[in-house]
Amino acid sequence: MVQQSIKIAKHPHIIVLDEADRLLNEDFEESLNEILGMIPRERRTFLFSATMTKKVEKLQRVCLRNPVKIEASTKYSTVDTLKQQFRFLPANHKAI
């Protein structure tokens, strides 16, 4: 987090907020509004979330101009025969 703070302090070109719904659910709404109030109005703001909650919709209305919403079709679903697995690998065995 310290390295991220240093980079942000150097006037970054891109800051990505992912999982916007989780930020708002964790009561960061006030802090997020403060951040959005401090950054330039002429900017591109991207919010990414797998779920569209009422709080995310509110944030969208407040900070986005001409928003574009991209969503997956609900007519497609995961097949019942799909098998998912989790494999833990120590860091020294991962390809970077």
C-alpha positions in Angstrom: 0.0 0.0 0.0 2.9 2.4 0.6 4.2 1.9 -2.9 0.7 2.6 -4.3 0.4 5.7 -2.2 3.7 7.0 -3.5 2.7 6.3 -7.1 -0.7 8.1 -6.6 1.1 11.1 -5.1 3.1 11.4 -8.3 0.0 12.3 -10.3 -0.8 9.0 -12.0 -2.5 8.8 -15.4 -4.6 5.7 -14.3 -6.1 4.6 -11.1 -8.4 1.6 -11.2 -11.1 1.0 -8.6 -12.1 -2.6 -8.9 -15.0 -4.3 -6.9 -16.7 -0.9 -6.4 -19.6 -2.6 -4.6 -17.3 -4.0 -1.9 -15.7 -0.5 -1.4 -19.2 0.9 -0.7 -20.3 -2.1 1.4 -17.3 -1.6 3.7 -18.5 1.9 4.6 -15.9 3.6 2.4 -18.6 5.6 0.7 -17.6 8.9 2.5 -13.9 8.4 1.8 -14.6 7.5 -1.9 -16.8 10.6 -2.3 -14.0 12.7 -0.8 -11.5 11.2 -3.3 -13.8 11.8 -6.2 -14.3 15.4 -5.1 -10.6 16.0 -5.2 -9.7 14.7 -8.6 -10.2 16.7 -11.7 -13.7 16.9 -13.3 -12.2 16.3 -16.7 -11.2 12.7 -16.3 -12.2 9.2 -17.3 -13.6 7.2 -14.4 -14.0 3.4 -14.6 -15.8 1.4 -12.0 -15.7 -2.4 -12.2 -18.0 -4.6 -10.3 -19.5 -8.1 -10.8 -22.7 -6.9 -8.9 -24.8 -3.8 -9.5 -26.1 -2.8 -6.1 -28.1 0.3 -5.3 -25.0 1.9 -3.8 -23.0 1.3 -7.0 -25.9 2.7 -9.1 -25.9 5.8 -6.8 -22.1 6.2 -7.2 -22.5 5.8 -10.9 -25.0 8.7 -11.1 -22.8 10.9 -8.9 -19.4 10.5 -10.6 -19.9 9.2 -14.1 -20.9 11.1 -17.2 -22.4 9.2 -20.1 -21.9 5.8 -18.4 -21.7 2.6 -20.4 -22.9 -0.6 -18.7 -21.6 -3.9 -20.0 -23.1 -7.0 -18.6 -23.2 -10.7 -19.3 -26.3 -12.2 -20.6 -28.3 -14.2 -18.1 -29.4 -16.7 -20.7 -26.0 -18.4 -20.5 -25.1 -20.3 -17.4 -22.3 -22.5 -16.2 -22.9 -26.2 -17.1 -23.6 -28.6 -14.2 -20.7 -30.8 -15.2 -18.1 -28.1 -14.8 -15.4 -29.1 -12.3 -13.5 -26.4 -10.5 -10.3 -26.9 -8.5 -8.0 -24.9 -6.4 -4.3 -25.6 -6.5 -1.9 -23.9 -4.0 1.5 -23.3 -5.4 4.4 -21.8 -3.5 5.5 -18.5 -4.9 8.9 -19.9 -6.1 7.0 -22.4 -8.4 4.8 -19.8 -10.1 5.6 -18.4 -13.5 5.6 -14.6 -13.4 
